[in-house]
């Protein structure tokens, strides 16, 4: 009787711990470079920067959305995203 492969559902990257998201992105960068060793630290630092920047942008967007929800209608208040 042949074994059946079962697909394991991967968790959404946003729900993974920060270090795991960085680890996965660093590995992607390593693979993109053709699996060449010697730049592991560069891959990690670049992945860390990318993940942190994406997280900050998501937080900024969420902050603007929350501000819009909490602003009473017809107040004449203009909400703009934070510069960053």
C-alpha positions as CSV (number, residue, x, y, z in Angstrom):
1,X,0.0,0.0,0.0
2,X,1.6,3.3,-1.1
3,X,2.2,6.0,1.5
4,X,0.1,9.1,1.0
5,X,1.7,12.5,1.4
6,X,-0.1,14.8,3.7
7,X,0.2,18.5,3.1
8,X,1.1,20.4,6.3
9,X,-0.4,23.8,6.4
10,X,2.3,26.5,6.9
11,X,1.4,29.2,9.4
12,X,1.0,32.7,8.1
13,X,4.4,34.5,8.3
14,X,2.8,37.3,10.3
15,X,2.0,34.9,13.1
16,X,5.5,33.5,13.3
17,X,7.9,34.8,15.9
18,X,10.2,37.6,14.7
19,X,13.3,35.6,14.8
20,X,11.7,32.8,12.7
21,X,10.6,35.2,10.0
22,X,14.1,36.7,9.9
23,X,15.6,33.2,9.7
24,X,13.3,32.2,6.8
25,X,14.0,35.4,4.9
26,X,17.8,35.0,5.4
27,X,17.5,31.5,4.0
28,X,15.6,32.8,1.0
29,X,18.4,35.4,0.4
30,X,21.0,32.6,0.7
31,X,19.2,30.5,-1.9
32,X,18.9,33.5,-4.2
33,X,22.6,33.9,-4.1
34,X,23.0,30.3,-5.3
35,X,23.6,28.7,-2.0
36,X,27.0,30.3,-1.7
37,X,28.4,30.3,1.8
38,X,30.3,33.2,3.3
39,X,27.6,35.9,3.5
40,X,25.5,34.5,6.3
41,X,25.8,37.6,8.4
42,X,24.9,39.9,5.5
43,X,21.9,37.7,4.7
44,X,20.7,37.8,8.3
45,X,21.2,41.6,8.6
46,X,19.4,42.3,5.4
47,X,16.5,40.0,6.3
48,X,16.3,41.6,9.7
49,X,16.1,45.1,8.2
50,X,13.5,44.0,5.6
51,X,11.3,42.3,8.2
52,X,11.5,45.1,10.7
53,X,10.7,47.7,8.0
54,X,7.7,45.7,6.8
55,X,6.5,45.4,10.4
56,X,6.8,49.1,11.0
57,X,4.9,49.9,7.8
58,X,2.1,47.6,8.8
59,X,1.9,49.2,12.2
60,X,1.9,52.7,10.6
61,X,-1.0,51.7,8.3
62,X,-2.9,50.2,11.2
63,X,-2.4,53.3,13.3
64,X,-3.9,55.5,10.5
65,X,-6.8,53.2,10.1
66,X,-7.5,53.2,13.9
67,X,-7.3,57.0,14.0
68,X,-9.8,57.2,11.1
69,X,-12.1,54.9,13.0
70,X,-11.9,56.9,16.2
71,X,-12.2,60.4,14.6
72,X,-15.8,61.7,15.0
73,X,-17.4,62.5,11.7
74,X,-17.6,66.0,10.3
75,X,-14.8,67.4,12.5
76,X,-12.7,68.7,9.7
77,X,-9.8,66.7,11.0
78,X,-7.4,65.5,8.4
79,X,-5.4,62.4,9.3
80,X,-2.2,61.8,7.4
81,X,0.2,58.9,7.8
82,X,3.3,59.5,9.9
83,X,6.4,60.3,8.0
84,X,9.0,57.6,8.4
